[in-house]
Amino acid sequence: MTASSPTVAPLTRPPRLRPGARVAVVAPSGPVQEERLAAGLDLLRGWDLEPVVGPHVLDVHPELDYLAGTDEARARDLQEAWCDPAVSAVICARGGYGVQRMVDLLDWSAMRAAGPKVFVGYSDVTALHEAFAVRTGLATLHGPMVAAGTFLKDTRTQESLRATLFEPESVRTLGLGTARTLVPGRAHGVTLGGCVSLLAADLATPHGRPSARGGLLLLEDVGEEPYRLDRILTQLLRSGWLDGVAGIGLGSWAECGPYEEVRAVLADRLGGLGVPVVEEMGFGHSETALTFPLGIPGVLDAESGTLTLDVPALA
């Protein structure tokens, strides 16, 4: 990208949730296990939320069994939930694969007109985070999903999401004690990112962001061997998408091979950018998955291993 590429700007923060809020659960990607979904819904009810499940959440595509129903049905569930004025938040049931097949079936004009509300997910949902940012100007939450194992098992993961939804001013400084400096420094910018393979797949698409310039880029992934991570990061570098990025925070790399091998790739591909890089911050496909807001300005400090938000994630 050239120096004229737009700088990542702060996005509109949706309002925080109140007790009794109605929360829609949708499945934009892969099939959902009914037992896990039921357990996750019980957790939400324990927070005094009223979860409502999309009509097609438990569907399985008749031919492509890695999809939670047809592209049209998955898109319809999300759009109807988002455009329902009684719904205050939409949380994804799980990731997997499938968002890129349905994201352009959504009526983004209607969704933008529906006004800001909370959107939560990670993994394959990265493509929706990017679409919400580009097409609606709305900040979203890179956080755990209702039927995901981490959300069901880990109390710190649960509390991070609950606090962000109800008391966002209490979680302004983010990062686990595992965080370490990969490249030293301190940087200010606006958060963006998610699953790095999805960010690379978004290049040159209708909802793709033109550049990460000026942003604090959050990256993680699952099931990508070191050479494949090298290829993905090299694609982002060669495209110019990483030109001018302010800083990089790294989450988990589950099932990506020995971490020292992954770390070597990350240091080799990202170290030359000359910006602060923090590793093992505790978001993504990890045993503890903290909620990190996207579209919010903040400071990434590689020495302390933290991301400190300028403002709460939700208004």
Secondary structure as the mmCIF struct_conf table of DSSP 4:
data_model
#
loop_
_struct_conf.conf_type_id
_struct_conf.id
_struct_conf.beg_label_comp_id
_struct_conf.beg_label_asym_id
_struct_conf.beg_label_seq_id
_struct_conf.end_label_comp_id
_struct_conf.end_label_asym_id
_struct_conf.end_label_seq_id
TURN_TY1_P TURN_TY1_P1 ALA A 3 SER A 4
BEND BEND1 SER A 5 SER A 5
HELX_LH_PP_P HELX_LH_PP_P1 PRO A 6 VAL A 8
STRN STRN1 THR A 12 THR A 12
HELX_LH_PP_P HELX_LH_PP_P2 ARG A 13 LEU A 17
TURN_TY1_P TURN_TY1_P2 PRO A 19 GLY A 20
STRN STRN2 ARG A 22 VAL A 26
BEND BEND2 PRO A 28 GLY A 30
HELX_RH_AL_P HELX_RH_AL_P1 GLU A 34 GLY A 46
TURN_TY1_P TURN_TY1_P3 TRP A 47 ASP A 48
STRN STRN3 GLU A 50 VAL A 53
TURN_TY1_P TURN_TY1_P4 PRO A 55 LEU A 58
BEND BEND3 PRO A 62 GLU A 63
TURN_TY1_P TURN_TY1_P5 ASP A 65 TYR A 66
BEND BEND4 LEU A 67 GLY A 69
HELX_RH_AL_P HELX_RH_AL_P2 ASP A 71 CYS A 83
TURN_TY1_P TURN_TY1_P6 PRO A 85 ALA A 86
STRN STRN4 ALA A 89 CYS A 92
BEND BEND5 ALA A 93 ALA A 93
BEND BEND6 GLY A 96 TYR A 97
HELX_RH_AL_P HELX_RH_AL_P3 VAL A 99 MET A 102
HELX_RH_3T_P HELX_RH_3T_P1 VAL A 103 LEU A 105
BEND BEND7 LEU A 106 LEU A 106
HELX_RH_AL_P HELX_RH_AL_P4 TRP A 108 ALA A 113
TURN_TY1_P TURN_TY1_P7 ALA A 114 ALA A 114
STRN STRN5 VAL A 118 GLY A 121
HELX_RH_3T_P HELX_RH_3T_P2 SER A 123 VAL A 125
HELX_RH_AL_P HELX_RH_AL_P5 THR A 126 THR A 136
STRN STRN6 LEU A 138 LEU A 138
STRN STRN7 THR A 140 HIS A 142
TURN_TY1_P TURN_TY1_P8 VAL A 146 ALA A 147
HELX_RH_AL_P HELX_RH_AL_P6 GLY A 149 LYS A 153
HELX_RH_AL_P HELX_RH_AL_P7 THR A 155 PHE A 166
HELX_RH_3T_P HELX_RH_3T_P3 PRO A 168 VAL A 171
STRN STRN8 THR A 173 LEU A 174
TURN_TY1_P TURN_TY1_P9 GLY A 177 THR A 178
STRN STRN9 ARG A 180 VAL A 183
STRN STRN10 ARG A 186 CYS A 195
HELX_RH_AL_P HELX_RH_AL_P8 VAL A 196 ALA A 201
TURN_TY1_P TURN_TY1_P10 ASP A 202 ALA A 204
BEND BEND8 THR A 205 THR A 205
TURN_TY1_P TURN_TY1_P11 PRO A 206 HIS A 207
BEND BEND9 PRO A 210 PRO A 210
TURN_TY1_P TURN_TY1_P12 ARG A 213 GLY A 214
STRN STRN11 GLY A 215 VAL A 222
BEND BEND10 GLY A 223 GLY A 223
HELX_RH_AL_P HELX_RH_AL_P9 PRO A 226 SER A 239
TURN_TY1_P TURN_TY1_P13 GLY A 240 GLY A 244
STRN STRN12 GLY A 247 ALA A 254
TURN_TY1_P TURN_TY1_P14 GLU A 255 GLU A 255
BEND BEND11 CYS A 256 GLY A 257
HELX_RH_AL_P HELX_RH_AL_P10 TYR A 259 LEU A 270
HELX_RH_3T_P HELX_RH_3T_P4 GLY A 271 LEU A 273
BEND BEND12 VAL A 275 VAL A 275
STRN STRN13 VAL A 277 GLU A 279
BEND BEND13 GLY A 282 GLY A 282
BEND BEND14 GLY A 284 THR A 288
STRN STRN14 PHE A 292 LEU A 294
BEND BEND15 GLY A 295 GLY A 295
STRN STRN15 PRO A 297 ASP A 301
TURN_TY1_P TURN_TY1_P15 ALA A 302 GLY A 305
STRN STRN16 THR A 306 LEU A 309
BEND BEND16 ASP A 310 VAL A 311
BEND BEND17 ALA A 313 ALA A 313
#
